[in-house]
């Protein structure tokens, strides 16, 4: 290690910057779960009351319209998305948008598994969005609000018409509670507790508009639907799902943790407070990027930069001259060095994303910890570069 590379003196108080499961809310401890309804049936009056509390608090904080339904479903956001795909698609042609890893997974679902015949893919590389003006809203449309593995989000919902004929299905797992989601533009929204509120994994949430409910009750897909994906029974919506009567057994510890996260969200001003915290984290990194000689945002357009999954690319000429394999190894060395120092955990990029760094900036992350991290990024990059240049 070069003696000319100065080790920063201040470390983040909480070095948890994982993009999921994400940092717990400030002040969290396991003692806050002491009122969990454990050892009881989730179908008991007390268990259902806890689940209903999560549903009602979530709807209130997010501003979900009164005629939309919000339910807790199995298998995290992935389960919620696949529930929507399996249950709703097939009646109309489909436009599906993909600009990062999870978008590509939904493409595989509809083409390889459901084998839908009329699918149009609108694709863009990491760092960019597809041309949203090309979306045909006489079709059903599947897209992400925020690309967790690319750090690219849609800026708003102005490109989605109110008089659309098809339904819009939006994977918004790293957007809700940190971004302003225009519910009237969306017919299905999915997310999980493990992102912006720092909840525990394995539970998903699905939000349905009246148009989505109408589709569910009037259309029967040609394929069999597994029990975990079933939203209707005898042609009618299973209303109990949206009142706390879950399809399978939830963890009541996770439910209590979700209540704790929602209570904290209310205490900091609800959705506006959550959004402000996430945007402050993005602003801190943007200020640093402006001065950086080696790092830049993976997202090309400022208005499309995520305030939660903040993805950075390395633009230093030494790094860009490396082979793709060596770039990936070098980026991982930086992440591992930071982890070894106890400065940042889990900030390597997603396995199929371009080499770089991914820093979670959701509302549970303190801006002071982001600011303390930034000098360490400079130190780690300089250290790894010096070591590898010396080897050559």
MARGUGU-87061 format. One record per residue (C-alpha): residue number from 1; residue in three letters; z, y, x. Coordinates in nm, 4 decimals. Layout:
(NUM,'ALA',(Z,Y,X));
...
***
This chain:
(1,'UNK',(0.0000,0.0000,0.0000));
(2,'UNK',(-0.0968,0.3397,0.1366));
(3,'UNK',(0.1923,0.5625,0.2383));
(4,'UNK',(-0.0046,0.8658,0.1156));
(5,'UNK',(0.0124,0.7507,-0.2452));
(6,'UNK',(0.3248,0.9034,-0.3965));
(7,'UNK',(0.5283,0.6902,-0.6318));
(8,'UNK',(0.6161,0.8818,-0.9515));
(9,'UNK',(0.9870,0.9350,-1.0085));
(10,'UNK',(1.0107,0.9216,-1.3901));
(11,'UNK',(0.9328,0.6148,-1.5939));
(12,'UNK',(0.8729,0.5876,-1.9682));
(13,'UNK',(1.2004,0.5167,-2.1442));
(14,'UNK',(1.0208,0.2555,-2.3557));
(15,'UNK',(0.7254,0.0992,-2.1679));
(16,'UNK',(0.5852,-0.0819,-2.4725));
(17,'UNK',(0.2211,0.0202,-2.5204));
(18,'UNK',(0.0828,-0.3025,-2.6665));
(19,'UNK',(-0.1815,-0.2757,-2.9384));
(20,'UNK',(-0.0145,-0.5460,-3.1418));
(21,'UNK',(0.2545,-0.6340,-3.2030));
(22,'UNK',(0.3336,-0.2720,-3.1267));
(23,'UNK',(0.6418,-0.0836,-3.0130));
(24,'UNK',(0.9368,-0.0885,-3.2511));
(25,'UNK',(1.0315,0.2425,-3.4079));
(26,'UNK',(1.2646,0.4708,-3.2054));
(27,'UNK',(1.6257,0.3597,-3.2356));
(28,'UNK',(1.5431,0.0131,-3.3648));
(29,'UNK',(1.7764,-0.2784,-3.3024));
(30,'UNK',(1.8136,-0.6219,-3.4547));
(31,'UNK',(2.1317,-0.5007,-3.6247));
(32,'UNK',(1.9103,-0.3174,-3.8731));
(33,'UNK',(1.8094,-0.6541,-4.0169));
(34,'UNK',(2.1617,-0.7516,-4.1202));
(35,'UNK',(2.0844,-0.7117,-4.4906));
(36,'UNK',(1.7882,-0.9469,-4.4786));
(37,'UNK',(1.7628,-1.1909,-4.7662));
(38,'UNK',(1.7765,-1.4967,-4.5387));
(39,'UNK',(1.8743,-1.8411,-4.6580));
(40,'UNK',(1.7480,-1.7493,-5.0043));
(41,'UNK',(1.4257,-1.8265,-5.1832));
(42,'UNK',(1.1656,-1.5550,-5.1637));
(43,'UNK',(1.1170,-1.6242,-5.5341));
(44,'UNK',(1.4780,-1.5459,-5.6170));
(45,'UNK',(1.5506,-1.2151,-5.7882));
(46,'UNK',(1.6871,-1.0714,-5.4632));
(47,'UNK',(1.3942,-1.2001,-5.2570));
(48,'UNK',(1.1325,-1.0645,-5.4962));
(49,'UNK',(1.3165,-0.7330,-5.5099));
(50,'UNK',(1.2850,-0.6991,-5.1312));
(51,'UNK',(0.9130,-0.7765,-5.1427));
(52,'UNK',(0.8614,-0.5354,-5.4300));
(53,'UNK',(1.0440,-0.2677,-5.2324));
(54,'UNK',(0.7977,-0.3041,-4.9452));
(55,'UNK',(0.5085,-0.2751,-5.1896));
(56,'UNK',(0.6390,0.0348,-5.3668));
(57,'UNK',(0.7518,0.2163,-5.0505));
(58,'UNK',(0.4159,0.1435,-4.8863));
(59,'UNK',(0.2191,0.2761,-5.1825));
(60,'UNK',(0.4295,0.5913,-5.1967));
(61,'UNK',(0.4078,0.6733,-4.8247));
(62,'UNK',(0.0349,0.6000,-4.8043));
(63,'UNK',(-0.0500,0.7845,-5.1237));
(64,'UNK',(-0.2201,0.4795,-5.2759));
(65,'UNK',(-0.3553,0.5746,-5.6219));
(66,'UNK',(-0.1519,0.4508,-5.9172));
(67,'UNK',(-0.4367,0.2326,-6.0445));
(68,'UNK',(-0.4811,0.0561,-5.7091));
(69,'UNK',(-0.2881,-0.2627,-5.6362));
(70,'UNK',(-0.1109,-0.3420,-5.3074));
(71,'UNK',(-0.0040,-0.6963,-5.2255));
(72,'UNK',(0.1498,-0.8911,-4.9383));
(73,'UNK',(-0.0649,-1.1830,-4.8223));
(74,'UNK',(-0.0588,-1.4496,-4.5481));
(75,'UNK',(-0.1966,-1.4474,-4.1933));
(76,'UNK',(-0.1719,-1.0812,-4.0957));
(77,'UNK',(-0.4715,-0.8480,-4.1229));
(78,'UNK',(-0.7083,-1.1311,-4.0361));
(79,'UNK',(-0.5950,-1.3254,-4.3414));
(80,'UNK',(-0.6243,-1.0179,-4.5613));
(81,'UNK',(-0.9801,-0.9432,-4.4431));
(82,'UNK',(-1.0944,-1.3017,-4.4844));
(83,'UNK',(-0.9333,-1.3169,-4.8294));
(84,'UNK',(-1.1507,-1.0203,-4.9280));
(85,'UNK',(-1.4692,-1.1615,-4.7714));
(86,'UNK',(-1.4308,-1.5056,-4.9266));
(87,'UNK',(-1.3307,-1.3746,-5.2703));
(88,'UNK',(-1.5588,-1.0751,-5.3234));
(89,'UNK',(-1.8851,-1.1118,-5.1339));
(90,'UNK',(-2.2076,-1.2765,-5.2433));
(91,'UNK',(-2.2933,-1.0878,-5.5600));
(92,'UNK',(-2.4898,-0.8128,-5.3812));
(93,'UNK',(-2.6653,-0.7780,-5.0455));
(94,'UNK',(-2.4300,-0.6792,-4.7661));
(95,'UNK',(-2.4313,-0.4085,-4.4995));
(96,'UNK',(-2.1788,-0.4880,-4.2280));
(97,'UNK',(-2.0913,-0.2502,-3.9460));
(98,'UNK',(-1.9787,-0.3662,-3.6026));
(99,'UNK',(-1.8941,-0.1681,-3.2924));
(100,'UNK',(-1.6143,-0.3735,-3.1372));
(101,'UNK',(-1.4619,-0.7218,-3.1199));
(102,'UNK',(-1.3084,-0.7635,-3.4646));
(103,'UNK',(-1.6123,-0.6213,-3.6394));
(104,'UNK',(-1.8125,-0.8928,-3.4654));
(105,'UNK',(-1.5668,-1.1525,-3.5975));
(106,'UNK',(-1.6360,-1.0431,-3.9554));
(107,'UNK',(-2.0082,-1.0677,-3.8840));
(108,'UNK',(-1.9577,-1.4301,-3.7805));
(109,'UNK',(-1.7597,-1.4971,-4.0971));
(110,'UNK',(-2.0304,-1.3734,-4.3323));
(111,'UNK',(-2.3275,-1.5171,-4.1421));
(112,'UNK',(-2.1958,-1.8418,-3.9881));
(113,'UNK',(-1.9259,-1.9464,-4.2366));
(114,'UNK',(-2.0187,-1.7953,-4.5749));
(115,'UNK',(-2.3871,-1.8025,-4.4771));
(116,'UNK',(-2.4720,-1.5031,-4.6939));
(117,'UNK',(-2.8517,-1.4678,-4.7211));
(118,'UNK',(-2.8907,-1.0904,-4.7490));
(119,'UNK',(-2.6915,-0.9423,-4.4619));
(120,'UNK',(-2.7922,-0.6303,-4.2731));
(121,'UNK',(-2.6047,-0.5651,-3.9470));
(122,'UNK',(-2.5574,-0.2069,-3.8294));
(123,'UNK',(-2.4352,-0.2395,-3.4737));
(124,'UNK',(-2.3323,-0.0075,-3.1908));
(125,'UNK',(-2.2016,-0.0707,-2.8388));
(126,'UNK',(-1.8409,-0.0112,-2.7386));
(127,'UNK',(-1.7709,0.3603,-2.7406));
(128,'UNK',(-2.0123,0.4506,-3.0216));
(129,'UNK',(-2.0507,0.4220,-3.3974));
(130,'UNK',(-2.3532,0.2880,-3.5829));
(131,'UNK',(-2.5668,0.5422,-3.7654));
(132,'UNK',(-2.3560,0.5818,-4.0793));
(133,'UNK',(-2.6393,0.7596,-4.2609));
(134,'UNK',(-2.8287,0.4294,-4.2652));
(135,'UNK',(-2.5700,0.2463,-4.4778));
(136,'UNK',(-2.7076,0.1393,-4.8173));
(137,'UNK',(-2.4312,0.1737,-5.0756));
(138,'UNK',(-2.6247,-0.0190,-5.3380));
(139,'UNK',(-2.5069,-0.3061,-5.1159));
(140,'UNK',(-2.1519,-0.4153,-5.0510));
(141,'UNK',(-2.0270,-0.2676,-4.7225));
(142,'UNK',(-1.7804,-0.4136,-4.4700));
(143,'UNK',(-1.6487,-0.2014,-4.1827));
(144,'UNK',(-1.3447,-0.1046,-3.9780));
(145,'UNK',(-1.1852,0.2365,-4.0093));
(146,'UNK',(-1.0629,0.2189,-3.6508));
(147,'UNK',(-1.1876,-0.0127,-3.3780));
(148,'UNK',(-0.8707,-0.1497,-3.2224));
(149,'UNK',(-1.0536,-0.2846,-2.9177));
(150,'UNK',(-1.2890,0.0113,-2.8665));
(151,'UNK',(-1.0759,0.3141,-2.9523));
(152,'UNK',(-1.3501,0.4422,-3.1857));
(153,'UNK',(-1.2714,0.5516,-3.5427));
(154,'UNK',(-1.4725,0.7005,-3.8241));
(155,'UNK',(-1.3819,1.0683,-3.8530));
(156,'UNK',(-1.3644,1.0762,-4.2325));
(157,'UNK',(-1.5013,0.9199,-4.5490));
(158,'UNK',(-1.7620,1.1856,-4.6294));
(159,'UNK',(-2.0431,0.9372,-4.5592));
(160,'UNK',(-1.9259,0.7114,-4.8447));
(161,'UNK',(-2.0520,0.8229,-5.1889));
(162,'UNK',(-1.8260,0.8257,-5.4931));
(163,'UNK',(-2.1037,0.6809,-5.7091));
(164,'UNK',(-2.1691,0.3766,-5.4894));
(165,'UNK',(-2.2892,0.0605,-5.6617));
(166,'UNK',(-2.1489,-0.1880,-5.4136));
(167,'UNK',(-1.7885,-0.2219,-5.3051));
(168,'UNK',(-1.6480,-0.1065,-4.9710));
(169,'UNK',(-1.4221,-0.3428,-4.7771));
(170,'UNK',(-1.2356,-0.1703,-4.4937));
(171,'UNK',(-1.0301,-0.3319,-4.2191));
(172,'UNK',(-0.7892,-0.0458,-4.1532));
(173,'UNK',(-0.5137,-0.2274,-3.9709));
(174,'UNK',(-0.4813,0.0181,-3.6793));
(175,'UNK',(-0.5510,0.3205,-3.9000));
(176,'UNK',(-0.3117,0.3147,-4.1961));
(177,'UNK',(0.0113,0.5093,-4.1388));
(178,'UNK',(-0.1585,0.7045,-3.8556));
(179,'UNK',(-0.4800,0.8368,-4.0093));
(180,'UNK',(-0.5782,0.9954,-4.3382));
(181,'UNK',(-0.7454,0.7134,-4.5296));
(182,'UNK',(-0.9441,0.8378,-4.8350));
(183,'UNK',(-0.8525,0.5748,-5.0901));
(184,'UNK',(-1.1093,0.6787,-5.3506));
(185,'UNK',(-1.3852,0.5956,-5.1015));
(186,'UNK',(-1.2525,0.2440,-5.0428));
(187,'UNK',(-1.2354,-0.0560,-5.2746));
(188,'UNK',(-1.0530,-0.2983,-5.0471));
(189,'UNK',(-0.8268,-0.1942,-4.7599));
(190,'UNK',(-0.6446,-0.4391,-4.5344));
(191,'UNK',(-0.3784,-0.3981,-4.2687));
(192,'UNK',(-0.0730,-0.5637,-4.1142));
(193,'UNK',(0.2842,-0.4542,-4.0482));
(194,'UNK',(0.2554,-0.5124,-3.6750));
(195,'UNK',(0.0561,-0.1983,-3.5938));
(196,'UNK',(0.1573,0.1622,-3.6656));
(197,'UNK',(0.5041,0.0845,-3.8057));
(198,'UNK',(0.5826,-0.1632,-3.5282));
(199,'UNK',(0.6535,-0.4473,-3.7687));
(200,'UNK',(0.6492,-0.8185,-3.6989));
(201,'UNK',(0.3333,-1.0284,-3.7149));
(202,'UNK',(0.1890,-1.2860,-3.9553));
(203,'UNK',(0.2044,-1.0843,-4.2778));
(204,'UNK',(-0.0949,-0.8969,-4.4117));
(205,'UNK',(-0.1468,-0.6399,-4.6839));
(206,'UNK',(-0.4454,-0.6065,-4.9171));
(207,'UNK',(-0.5106,-0.3025,-5.1359));
(208,'UNK',(-0.7541,-0.3312,-5.4267));
(209,'UNK',(-0.9255,-0.0579,-5.6284));
(210,'UNK',(-1.0038,-0.1034,-5.9990));
(211,'UNK',(-1.3667,-0.1689,-5.8964));
(212,'UNK',(-1.2545,-0.4513,-5.6682));
(213,'UNK',(-1.0427,-0.6019,-5.9467));
(214,'UNK',(-1.3392,-0.5829,-6.1825));
(215,'UNK',(-1.5520,-0.7695,-5.9271));
(216,'UNK',(-1.2855,-1.0365,-5.8847));
(217,'UNK',(-1.2566,-1.0946,-6.2593));
(218,'UNK',(-1.6306,-1.0962,-6.3301));
(219,'UNK',(-1.7744,-1.2822,-6.0322));
(220,'UNK',(-1.7167,-1.6350,-5.9066));
(221,'UNK',(-1.8444,-1.7091,-5.5505));
(222,'UNK',(-2.0591,-2.0169,-5.5001));
(223,'UNK',(-1.8239,-2.1570,-5.2356));
(224,'UNK',(-1.4762,-2.3069,-5.2767));
(225,'UNK',(-1.1914,-2.0651,-5.2034));
(226,'UNK',(-0.8836,-2.1994,-5.0188));
(227,'UNK',(-0.5501,-2.1491,-5.1917));
(228,'UNK',(-0.4376,-1.8895,-4.9349));
(229,'UNK',(-0.7398,-1.6721,-5.0267));
(230,'UNK',(-0.7160,-1.6987,-5.4064));
(231,'UNK',(-0.6652,-1.3696,-5.5853));
(232,'UNK',(-0.7598,-1.4902,-5.9336));
(233,'UNK',(-0.6683,-1.7710,-6.1687));
(234,'UNK',(-0.8824,-1.8631,-6.4671));
(235,'UNK',(-1.0913,-1.5517,-6.4151));
(236,'UNK',(-0.7977,-1.3096,-6.4091));
(237,'UNK',(-0.6280,-1.1316,-6.1200));
(238,'UNK',(-0.3015,-1.2938,-6.0154));
(239,'UNK',(-0.0885,-0.9868,-6.0859));
(240,'UNK',(0.2240,-1.1414,-5.9358));
(241,'UNK',(0.0825,-1.1010,-5.5836));
(242,'UNK',(0.1050,-0.7263,-5.6305));
(243,'UNK',(0.4615,-0.7350,-5.7572));
(244,'UNK',(0.6218,-0.9430,-5.4820));
(245,'UNK',(0.5305,-1.2971,-5.5882));
(246,'UNK',(0.3588,-1.4009,-5.2651));
(247,'UNK',(0.1033,-1.6802,-5.2312));
(248,'UNK',(0.3081,-1.8624,-4.9685));
(249,'UNK',(0.6518,-1.8283,-4.8121));
(250,'UNK',(0.7059,-1.5013,-4.6229));
(251,'UNK',(0.9667,-1.4419,-4.3547));
(252,'UNK',(1.2466,-1.2462,-4.5167));
(253,'UNK',(1.3470,-1.1198,-4.1715));
(254,'UNK',(1.0001,-0.9701,-4.1360));
(255,'UNK',(1.0286,-0.8251,-4.4848));
(256,'UNK',(1.3582,-0.6573,-4.3937));
(257,'UNK',(1.1999,-0.5259,-4.0755));
(258,'UNK',(0.9142,-0.3799,-4.2820));
(259,'UNK',(1.1667,-0.2049,-4.5072));
(260,'UNK',(1.3355,-0.0631,-4.1975));
(261,'UNK',(1.0036,0.0699,-4.0655));
(262,'UNK',(0.9152,0.2263,-4.4005));
(263,'UNK',(1.2595,0.3856,-4.4280));
(264,'UNK',(1.2137,0.5367,-4.0828));
(265,'UNK',(0.8688,0.6633,-4.1809));
(266,'UNK',(1.0195,0.8407,-4.4796));
(267,'UNK',(1.2861,0.9963,-4.2580));
(268,'UNK',(1.0284,1.1660,-4.0313));
(269,'UNK',(0.8261,1.3168,-4.3133));
(270,'UNK',(0.6219,1.0268,-4.4435));
(271,'UNK',(0.2497,1.0039,-4.3741));
(272,'UNK',(0.2105,1.3605,-4.2349));
(273,'UNK',(0.4926,1.2942,-3.9869));
(274,'UNK',(0.3412,0.9639,-3.8807));
(275,'UNK',(-0.0041,1.1161,-3.8328));
(276,'UNK',(0.1380,1.4064,-3.6311));
(277,'UNK',(0.3174,1.1703,-3.3936));
(278,'UNK',(0.0036,0.9633,-3.3307));
(279,'UNK',(-0.2181,1.2684,-3.2866));
(280,'UNK',(0.0326,1.4154,-3.0384));
(281,'UNK',(0.0022,1.0992,-2.8301));
(282,'UNK',(-0.3767,1.1261,-2.8292));
(283,'UNK',(-0.3540,1.4956,-2.7375));
(284,'UNK',(-0.1289,1.4191,-2.4397));
(285,'UNK',(-0.3773,1.1658,-2.3050));
(286,'UNK',(-0.6740,1.3952,-2.3762));
(287,'UNK',(-0.5120,1.6726,-2.1722));
(288,'UNK',(-0.4656,1.4314,-1.8814));
(289,'UNK',(-0.8212,1.2942,-1.9119));
(290,'UNK',(-0.9606,1.6488,-1.8811));
(291,'UNK',(-0.8063,1.6692,-1.5335));
(292,'UNK',(-0.8720,1.3105,-1.4267));
(293,'UNK',(-1.1336,1.2323,-1.1647));
(294,'UNK',(-1.1376,0.8613,-1.2429));
(295,'UNK',(-1.0650,0.8040,-1.6136));
(296,'UNK',(-1.2397,0.8972,-1.9370));
(297,'UNK',(-1.2297,0.7917,-2.3001));
(298,'UNK',(-1.4365,0.4903,-2.3975));
(299,'UNK',(-1.5138,0.6713,-2.7262));
(300,'UNK',(-1.7996,0.9101,-2.6552));
(301,'UNK',(-1.7458,1.1656,-2.9336));
(302,'UNK',(-1.4112,1.3524,-2.9492));
(303,'UNK',(-1.4002,1.3388,-3.3306));
(304,'UNK',(-1.4241,0.9588,-3.3162));
(305,'UNK',(-1.1450,0.9008,-3.0640));
(306,'UNK',(-0.8681,0.6852,-3.1998));
(307,'UNK',(-0.5135,0.8208,-3.2005));
(308,'UNK',(-0.3695,0.4678,-3.2050));
(309,'UNK',(-0.5712,0.2283,-2.9879));
(310,'UNK',(-0.6589,0.4722,-2.7102));
(311,'UNK',(-0.9139,0.3034,-2.4849));
(312,'UNK',(-0.9992,0.4391,-2.1410));
(313,'UNK',(-1.2865,0.3564,-1.9102));
(314,'UNK',(-1.2866,0.3976,-1.5322));
(315,'UNK',(-1.5631,0.6291,-1.4109));
(316,'UNK',(-1.4813,0.6538,-1.0403));
(317,'UNK',(-1.7913,0.5717,-0.8345));
(318,'UNK',(-1.6024,0.3092,-0.6344));
(319,'UNK',(-1.5221,0.1228,-0.9545));
(320,'UNK',(-1.8610,0.1596,-1.1218));
(321,'UNK',(-2.0332,0.0224,-0.8107));
(322,'UNK',(-1.8464,-0.3079,-0.8495));
(323,'UNK',(-1.9907,-0.6081,-1.0290));
(324,'UNK',(-1.8729,-0.6601,-1.3901));
(325,'UNK',(-1.6486,-0.9435,-1.2725));
(326,'UNK',(-1.4893,-0.7310,-1.0017));
(327,'UNK',(-1.4461,-0.4416,-1.2430));
(328,'UNK',(-1.2557,-0.6678,-1.4805));
(329,'UNK',(-1.0358,-0.7994,-1.1996));
(330,'UNK',(-0.9622,-0.4490,-1.0721));
(331,'UNK',(-0.8703,-0.3160,-1.4164));
(332,'UNK',(-0.6392,-0.6112,-1.4698));
(333,'UNK',(-0.4797,-0.5470,-1.1306));
(334,'UNK',(-0.3958,-0.1939,-1.2437));
(335,'UNK',(-0.2395,-0.3235,-1.5658));
(336,'UNK',(-0.0401,-0.5904,-1.3844));
(337,'UNK',(0.0832,-0.3431,-1.1247));
(338,'UNK',(0.2136,-0.1147,-1.3982));
(339,'UNK',(0.3815,-0.4074,-1.5703));
(340,'UNK',(0.5446,-0.5159,-1.2436));
(341,'UNK',(0.6890,-0.1658,-1.2077));
(342,'UNK',(0.8283,-0.1833,-1.5619));
(343,'UNK',(0.6179,0.1190,-1.6532));
(344,'UNK',(0.3684,-0.0171,-1.9072));
(345,'UNK',(0.3401,-0.3528,-2.0757));
(346,'UNK',(0.0216,-0.4988,-2.2229));
(347,'UNK',(-0.2292,-0.2203,-2.1538));
(348,'UNK',(-0.5133,-0.4369,-2.0247));
(349,'UNK',(-0.8262,-0.4121,-2.2428));
(350,'UNK',(-0.9050,-0.6701,-2.5077));
(351,'UNK',(-1.0584,-0.9790,-2.3480));
(352,'UNK',(-1.4139,-0.9094,-2.4708));
(353,'UNK',(-1.3985,-0.5295,-2.4308));
(354,'UNK',(-1.5301,-0.3323,-2.1313));
(355,'UNK',(-1.2981,-0.3150,-1.8267));
(356,'UNK',(-1.0475,-0.0315,-1.8470));
(357,'UNK',(-0.7093,0.0344,-2.0043));
(358,'UNK',(-0.5871,0.0354,-2.3653));
(359,'UNK',(-0.2795,0.2392,-2.4526));
(360,'UNK',(-0.1249,0.2192,-2.7980));
(361,'UNK',(-0.0468,0.5646,-2.9328));
(362,'UNK',(0.0767,0.4803,-3.2818));
(363,'UNK',(0.3642,0.6626,-3.4469));
(364,'UNK',(0.6421,0.4453,-3.3032));
(365,'UNK',(0.5477,0.5537,-2.9494));
(366,'UNK',(0.7219,0.8690,-2.8235));
(367,'UNK',(0.4937,1.1332,-2.6741));
(368,'UNK',(0.7462,1.1784,-2.3929));
(369,'UNK',(0.6835,0.8161,-2.2932));
(370,'UNK',(0.3074,0.8726,-2.2945));
(371,'UNK',(0.3523,1.1794,-2.0744));
(372,'UNK',(0.5757,0.9857,-1.8355));
(373,'UNK',(0.3165,0.7073,-1.8145));
(374,'UNK',(0.0231,0.9256,-1.7108));
(375,'UNK',(0.1245,0.9924,-1.3454));
(376,'UNK',(0.1778,0.6191,-1.3109));
(377,'UNK',(-0.1805,0.5563,-1.4177));
(378,'UNK',(-0.2979,0.7795,-1.1330));
(379,'UNK',(-0.0650,0.6008,-0.8919));
(380,'UNK',(-0.1737,0.2525,-0.9995));
(381,'UNK',(-0.5445,0.3332,-0.9834));
(382,'UNK',(-0.5116,0.4923,-0.6384));
(383,'UNK',(-0.3063,0.1982,-0.5148));
(384,'UNK',(-0.5476,-0.0687,-0.6339));
(385,'UNK',(-0.8477,0.1250,-0.5076));
(386,'UNK',(-0.6902,0.1725,-0.1628));
(387,'UNK',(-0.6017,-0.1954,-0.1353));
(388,'UNK',(-0.9445,-0.3227,-0.2378));
(389,'UNK',(-1.1365,-0.0688,-0.0259));
(390,'UNK',(-0.9229,-0.1718,0.2711));
(391,'UNK',(-1.0142,-0.5371,0.2133));
(392,'UNK',(-1.3838,-0.4523,0.2143));
***
